[in-house]
């Protein structure tokens, strides 16, 4: 190894740290794979250490079967299991036994510790969370601390095992090799998870050399020309890391471009609903006449409806052309809430096999209506079930009424909607239906603000009926829809190109990792 003061090559940044943490397992494998094909760094052996623990210290040595070994290690290393090299303990404290003003850290199954006025451990320890969402997280603490009953502590680590090396190794391989997790609700670990975890034991000198490299590498503090145990191995690891950072920049740039395209689509829609996307034609019949005809047609049904109040100036979010008109959605169209057969899943109403009666839910909008009319459903009704649900057709628009309230979809199938959806019905023209769909895409965020409910957001039919909407002349609607679709076709093509580039970049990243494991003979330092 070269001597002298280390020069920081680049400032530590989040991406450097992120990709080190994400790929430390790969870096470990590259180091181990290369070392196992070359002469050992020392004449000493990890196998001798295991024998020493067995014969002199009378430690129980857990057998490692051939089929358990995950990968090859250098000839002078030895596989063993965690209890061979350390003691494994848990705390005996409950979470509520902490003290906000305590003197010592109190490690629980959260990533950040609480405080306690007592301590049960005073050692350089590795802490592994035993239950909850953070199972697999690896922590480290040296000193006095308290421990929760479901958090595991690796302590009294043998003097021939570098705590740093064990910590790095667990960061690399613990989460992906936990073994079986228990519990139907909250996952938890048992002591068997720890007793069965495999750990490769190198000679202590090799542990220390690898640790020195990994510490400097993680902090990006390796000077040009500096190496710790093997120039070629270390160079290949660092070059792989830098390629991943470059790939990350490309992916980030692609994501930025995708975001910009989505913003462009929103800008196109915003101009469309404000009358700025296409020119007005003075020959077009004013939208006020269209509104009169639609109201007259609705009146013929004889259905009594609540009179909607006039639109107040403060309700109008933007100006529209003179030939357009603001009206409330319920003045022009029928708004209906879905309904659901009860109880859910009753075979009298719901069919386990495909029937002609599609049962449309919010999840179907996610699965089958991405940038296109909804094309299928996951569930189906029996004929009896249809008598307890609300029918919709491809002439209608559906809107989410609860949960992700305001989300909108066109329909490519007829079906029945459940009570978490609403439909806009009796739209007299296909172009008007598409114009309304694009209009709702702009109004989605506003509809979310109108939703009620503290825990479950909900829009009722009255809210939707009272929603002010800008209506252009019918022929202008046709021109607007045609122009939107023309512009969207261009942005879609660009989006597909960016996604293809991103997929190619991600494949390149995988190939780089794969190539790194195609080990070549390298000279030892």
Secondary structure, 3 states (H helix, E strand, C coil): CCCCCCCCCCCCCHHHHHHHHHHHHHHHHHHHHHHCCCCCCCCCCHHHHHHHHHHCCCCCCCCCCHHHCCCCCCCCCEEEEHHHHCEEEECCECHHHCCCCCCEEEECCCCCCEEECCCCEEEEEEEEECECCCCCCEEEEEEEEEEECCEEEEECCCCCCCHHHHHHHHHHHCHHHCCCCECCCCCECCHHHHHCCEEEECCHHHHHHHHHHHHHHHCCCCCCCCCCCCHHHHHHHHHHHHHHHHHHHHHHHHHHHHHHHHHHHHHHHHHHHCCCCCCCCCCCCCHHHHHHHHHHHHHCCCCCCCCCCCCCHHHCCCCCCCCCEEEEHHHHCEEEECCCCCCCCCCCCEECCCCCCEEECHHHHHHHCCCCCECCCCEEECHHHHCCCEEECCCCEEEECECCCCCEEEECCCEEECCCEEEEECCCCHHHHHHHHHHHHHHHHHHHHHCECCCCCECCHHHHHCCEEEECCHHHHHHHHHHHHHHHHHHHHHHHHHHHHHHHHHHHHHHHHHHHCCCCCCCCC
